[in-house]
Amino acid sequence: MNLKKYLLDFSKERHDFDEDLKVTYQDKALTDTINRILAKNQSDLDKTVLDVEIKDLAIKLATLISPIDGIVTHIDVPVPGVNVLSTTANFTVADPENLVFEAEIDETDIGKLKLGQTGRLILDAFPNTPFNLTVDSIDFNSSTDAAGSTIYLVKFNLTNDTDLSYRLGMNGEVIITTNQKEAVLTVPIEAVSNNQIQLVEANQITQQTVVTGIESDTEVEIISGLTADQLVVIGNKSK
């Protein structure tokens, strides 16, 4: 509304100036007094033009523009009419269609991961809707989790559905396939300690050395030292 008022003032000054020049002093010799009057009118017109330009610039500078399309998820100063400085106020804009899931990987496992490896994500909010994703980035710098352990953040790009069901802050679990074999002999990981397993033979517990292969969080591959028909003790038992 203020800009419209200044535009009206400008139109009036422009009209008055044109009339003074065209009607009052047309075809007359310009005296010093007339020159001063015209100079004053020109000055008033110039001031009005500056008022319009200043108001227009103020409106342009008062408009905040995000470099991306998205949803504003955080505003430091949510009160209208307050001057916002770039050094004091933070605004967060999220792209709801393209999200990133961050997985915390322990430092003991980070050496097994590579870019492009496949992962299976299951969000707590949608346990029956797993996602097949790929490792898109692995942080070079380490972080610390809530327990104080050293971790690395591994990121997976996640495309949202048409209903924008997946939201910021959702928790989940990702299973990353680092190696895969088929038709191999495995035992529970608790059954192996320092490449030793315990067997039950003739009602006795005996120690057996084995050669292990790949392993998961729950199972370990046995390459040699064990056959499928032998009975294995889970955990360390003395009898």
DAPE-V220407 format. One record per pair of residues at least 24 apart in sequence whose ideal C-beta (glycine too) atoms are under 7 Angstrom apart, sorted by the first residue. I is the first residue (numbers start at 1). GAP is how many residues later the second one is. Records with the same first field share a line. If there is no record, write none. Layout:
I->GAP + GAP
This chain:
2->53
3->52 + 53 + 56
6->45 + 46 + 49
7->45
9->39
10->38 + 39 + 42
13->31 + 32 + 35
14->31
16->25
17->24 + 25 + 28
66->27
68->25 + 27
69->26
70->24 + 25 + 26
71->25
73->95
94->74
96->64 + 68
97->62 + 63
98->59 + 61
99->59 + 61 + 67
100->55 + 56 + 57 + 58
101->55 + 57 + 71 + 73
102->51 + 53
103->51 + 53 + 71
104->41 + 47 + 49
105->46 + 47 + 49
106->43 + 45
107->35 + 43 + 44 + 45
110->42
112->66
113->25 + 41 + 63 + 65
117->59 + 60 + 61
118->59
119->37 + 55 + 56 + 57
120->54 + 55
121->35 + 51 + 53
122->50 + 51
123->43 + 47 + 49
124->46 + 47 + 48
125->45
131->27
133->25
135->41
179->35
181->33 + 40
184->37
185->36 + 37 + 41 + 43
186->33 + 34 + 35 + 36
187->32 + 33 + 35 + 45
188->30 + 31 + 46
189->26 + 29 + 30 + 31
190->44 + 45
191->41 + 42 + 43
192->28
193->43
197->29 + 35
198->35 + 38 + 39
199->31 + 32 + 33
200->31 + 33
205->28 + 32 + 34
